[in-house]
């Protein structure tokens, strides 16, 4: 399988290019200009075992919103493209990830139906230069663009740990759902199509 994709998007607010390989080794090179977001996406790629290159230039003189959101949309589109028609994948997976006092649980259906349920609890307004409101917003944008259903919850005392555990849990669960199923031929649906 050649499960790779390169997707780019340019608007008046941002310019984003994402290249990924779903069957990689977890190598990531992420440059969005938002340090904490780079860290979260790198952690996601490492634990999803996908190779990821992200280059984003955005209107950070305003704030991080457009940069984070547009990066998430392009990354989600790249995941969707790399999954193709979803033939031969496991489709469903889950993961629970602790990070010190924080814990995140994620359930993924990579079957082409975009739906997101998030329960992420933050105590403060920012983690470095990343607003905590942008963590669920970026995850929702990414997941919907990837055409997956995801239920993801995370809580703890440290906002950095909560956010990182959430991205790691999503990465591990996506890795499982996107993994090839040696026993499966065709798409994983009784309908015969996704």
Protein Blocks (a to p, Z undefined) as FASTA:
>chain_A
ZZddddddddfkbccdddddfklnhpacddehpaklmmmmmmmmmmnopacdddddddfk
lmmmlmmmmmmmmmmmmmmmmnmnopoiakiacddddehjbccdddddfehpacdddddd
dfblbehjbcfklmmmmmmmmmmmnopadddddddjblklmmmmmmmmmmmmmmmmmpcc
fkbgcjddfklpZZ
